[in-house]
């Protein structure tokens, strides 16, 4: 079994391995959400997502409440969302989502990660055109009538559905994130996870040795405190 396949299977667990880092990342997501849409999750879809992510990560309720309170105060951290683009080894396109209070520090670190792993940091627009930004919802497959639900969710922007082991993955355009979230809530469906993702339009298959080099870059980026998510165009199928 190839290293890339193992990487794909292990990926969803890796980011939760370091609990302290996870809580820090979610805290920044909450801060950005509150700044953008206010502290009331009932009227702030993005904050509801951040709170849901906190729940999935077993983040204590008190931590979540404190993060919202801090983000609402005068001394709230001023995080900026910045998307970095570049190429990893073997021409793999890489997008790096960050939340930072010091862009100078962040871009220097991201550039260093690319350089040390045989990649190169590009300019805005250099690789993002190779991806589509989608709202992605993962739902437990608990015997729902998905044929009927798919028809109902089309009005909320549903574009594609993939059935995986024990889960159903719903895709919509990123602009329909709030509509899809509300449609699921109205039907009493609580997603396992919901987030905006950059989906590559074309992927590239690498050998195990080549994939290992790209994985090294992704690992370094994900270990950076300012990095929220990393997306790439490497083919992770078997």
SVG drawing of the C-alpha trace seen along z (x, -y; Angstrom):
<svg xmlns="http://www.w3.org/2000/svg" viewBox="-38 -49 54 51">
<polyline fill="none" stroke="black" stroke-width="0.4" points="0.0,0.0 1.5,-3.3 2.6,-6.2 0.2,-8.5 -2.7,-6.2 -1.7,-6.0 -1.4,-9.8 -4.9,-10.2 -6.4,-7.8 -4.5,-9.4 -5.0,-13.0 -8.3,-13.7 -6.8,-12.6 -3.5,-14.4 -4.7,-18.0 -6.4,-16.9 -3.2,-15.2 -2.0,-18.4 -4.9,-19.5 -3.3,-22.8 -2.7,-23.8 -6.2,-22.8 -7.8,-25.0 -5.6,-27.9 -6.7,-27.5 -10.4,-27.3 -10.0,-30.3 -8.7,-32.3 -11.6,-31.0 -14.0,-32.2 -12.3,-35.6 -12.5,-36.1 -16.1,-34.9 -17.2,-37.3 -15.3,-40.2 -17.1,-39.5 -20.6,-38.8 -21.0,-39.5 -21.1,-37.3 -24.5,-35.8 -24.3,-32.4 -28.0,-32.5 -27.3,-35.3 -23.7,-34.4 -23.4,-31.2 -19.6,-31.3 -19.6,-31.5 -21.9,-28.5 -19.5,-26.5 -16.6,-27.5 -18.5,-26.5 -19.4,-23.2 -15.7,-22.6 -14.9,-23.3 -17.5,-20.7 -16.1,-18.1 -12.6,-18.8 -13.9,-18.4 -13.0,-22.0 -14.6,-22.8 -17.7,-25.0 -16.0,-27.5 -13.1,-28.0 -15.6,-28.7 -17.5,-31.2 -14.3,-32.9 -13.1,-33.1 -16.3,-34.7 -16.2,-37.2 -12.6,-38.0 -13.3,-38.6 -16.1,-40.9 -14.0,-43.1 -11.9,-46.2 -8.7,-44.3 -9.6,-41.6 -6.7,-40.3 -6.8,-41.6 -6.3,-38.6 -6.2,-38.9 -7.0,-36.0 -4.4,-35.7 -4.3,-33.0 -0.8,-32.1 -0.2,-30.2 2.7,-28.3 4.1,-25.1 5.5,-22.2 7.9,-19.6 7.0,-18.0 4.7,-20.8 2.0,-20.2 -0.1,-23.3 -0.5,-24.3 -2.9,-26.8 -2.2,-27.8 -5.0,-29.5 -3.7,-31.5 -5.0,-33.7 -2.3,-36.1 -1.8,-39.2 1.6,-39.7 1.6,-39.2 5.3,-39.9 6.2,-37.0 3.7,-34.7 4.8,-35.3 8.4,-34.8 7.7,-31.5 5.5,-30.2 8.2,-31.1 10.8,-29.3 8.7,-26.2 8.3,-26.2 12.0,-26.9 13.3,-24.2 11.0,-21.5 11.9,-22.1 8.9,-24.3 8.4,-28.0 6.0,-30.6 4.1,-32.3 2.0,-35.5 -1.7,-35.9 -3.6,-34.1 -0.6,-31.9 -2.3,-28.6 -5.8,-29.4 -7.3,-29.2 -6.5,-25.5 -9.0,-25.1 -12.7,-25.6 -13.8,-26.9 -16.6,-24.8 -18.8,-24.5 -18.3,-20.9 -20.5,-19.2 -19.9,-15.7 -22.9,-14.0 -23.3,-10.7 -25.1,-8.2 -27.8,-7.0 -30.3,-5.6 -31.7,-8.9 -33.5,-8.9 -30.8,-10.6 -32.5,-10.4 -35.3,-12.6 -32.9,-14.8 -30.8,-15.5 -33.8,-16.8 -34.7,-19.1 -31.2,-20.4 -30.8,-21.4 -32.7,-24.6 -30.1,-25.3 -27.3,-25.1 -26.4,-21.4 -24.1,-20.6 -22.7,-17.1 -23.0,-14.2 -20.4,-11.5 -21.1,-8.5 -18.2,-7.3 -17.9,-4.7 -20.4,-5.7 -20.6,-9.3 -22.2,-11.4 -20.3,-14.4 -22.3,-17.3 -20.8,-19.9 -22.1,-23.4 -20.6,-26.6 -18.9,-28.6 -21.4,-31.4 -24.2,-29.0 -22.5,-27.9 -25.1,-29.7 -28.1,-28.4 -26.9,-24.8 -26.1,-25.1 -29.6,-26.4 -31.2,-23.8 -29.5,-21.0 -30.4,-22.6 -34.1,-22.9 -34.1,-19.2 -32.5,-18.3 -29.2,-17.2 -26.1,-18.0 -23.0,-17.7 -19.9,-15.9 -17.9,-18.8 -18.7,-21.8 -16.1,-24.0 -15.0,-25.9 -12.4,-23.9 -10.4,-24.5 -11.0,-21.5 -8.4,-21.0 -9.9,-20.8 -7.0,-18.6 -4.8,-16.3 -1.4,-14.8 -0.4,-11.3 3.1,-10.9 5.3,-7.9 5.5,-7.1 8.9,-8.8 7.7,-11.9 4.6,-12.0 6.8,-11.8 8.5,-15.0 5.2,-16.9 3.9,-15.5 7.0,-16.9 6.0,-20.3 2.4,-19.9 3.4,-18.7 5.7,-21.7 3.0,-24.1 0.4,-22.6 2.7,-22.7 2.9,-26.5 0.8,-28.3 -0.5,-30.8 -1.7,-28.2 -5.4,-27.1 -5.6,-24.8 -3.5,-23.5 -4.9,-22.3 -3.0,-20.7 -3.4,-19.1 -1.7,-15.8 -3.8,-12.7 -4.5,-10.9 -6.3,-7.9 -5.0,-4.4"/>
</svg>
